[in-house]
Amino acid sequence: MKMFDAGDARIHYRVDGPAEGAPVVFANSLGTDMRLWDPILPLLPEGLRIIRWDKRGHGLSSVPPAPYAMGALIRDCERLLDHLQVRDCLFVGLSIGGMIAQGLAVKRLDLIRAMVLSNTAAKIGNPQLWDERIAAVDQGGIESLADAVMDRWFSRDFHRTPELELWRNMLTQQADDGYAGCSAAISGTDFYTPTSGLRLPTLAIAGSEDGSTPPDLVRETADLIPGSKFHLIRRAGHLPCVEQPQEFARVLSDFLRDTGHI
Ligand SMILES: O=C(O)CC1=CCC(=O)O1
């Protein structure tokens, strides 16, 4: 477990694998921490340098008062990668993590050779939707949103498994300010124009039962980047790395090969 000082926040991060391994950076979604990636990591090729961090307000990172700006979330990641002297990584971002991927690629293409945009978009929802969520968290805490979030995160089948409770616990144990702060960052983000200017190998992944970023929305964002690929994972909601880890890891491993990381 490691920590670095990002000025107004202290960021918890973790690096696994050999220092000389191809760097693969994972950015998780709203209401999750770096454990989101645990199901797929053992399924990836050996020898990768795996870098993960907890967004400000999530996991073991500190919790500055809400709201947060998307620029601050991108800057945290930029500083972490500079601190670790990472260049030319494969960046895998899910949902808000995919927004961070897009913003970082626009700002610092030297850091990213290729990216995976999982269950994300150039713009997610609208300000009214996010204002309502922030108000709900202010009044009733994350618990008041948890059932609705589970419906968006997971397919009907997954709702019948005991594992659902663990992911629900991950959500409700995040800090209210962290959740509201990142919701404000998403609300203020529209990357359609900057993402349209990106030119790097990109793989978009969608879940057939995703209630937050449905497949058509993910595909629309992928289509902004010439040459990008799109992969639909069936029997999965917003978190296919949790529901269908074998398929997610296989598609990611193929992309690592295609982009020359392994
Ligand atoms: O809708 C949700 O709760 C899921 C989600 C939207 C943005 C994000 O990062 O997660």
The ligand as an SDF file (V2000), in Angstrom:
LIG
                    3D

 10 10  0  0  0  0  0  0  0  0999 V2000
  -24.7590    5.1010  -12.6870 O   0  0  0  0  0  0  0  0  0  0  0  0
  -23.9160    4.6690  -11.9190 C   0  0  0  0  0  0  0  0  0  0  0  0
  -24.0720    4.6590  -10.7190 O   0  0  0  0  0  0  0  0  0  0  0  0
  -22.6280    4.1730  -12.4640 C   0  0  0  0  0  0  0  0  0  0  0  0
  -21.6750    5.1890  -12.8640 C   0  0  0  0  0  0  0  0  0  0  0  0
  -21.8680    6.3170  -13.5820 C   0  0  0  0  0  0  0  0  0  0  0  0
  -20.5880    6.9990  -13.7380 C   0  0  0  0  0  0  0  0  0  0  0  0
  -19.6860    6.0820  -13.0420 C   0  0  0  0  0  0  0  0  0  0  0  0
  -18.4640    6.1890  -12.8880 O   0  0  0  0  0  0  0  0  0  0  0  0
  -20.3850    5.0430  -12.5380 O   0  0  0  0  0  0  0  0  0  0  0  0
  1  2  2  0
  2  3  1  0
  2  4  1  0
  4  5  1  0
  5  6  2  0
  5 10  1  0
  6  7  1  0
  7  8  1  0
  8  9  2  0
  8 10  1  0
M  END
$$$$
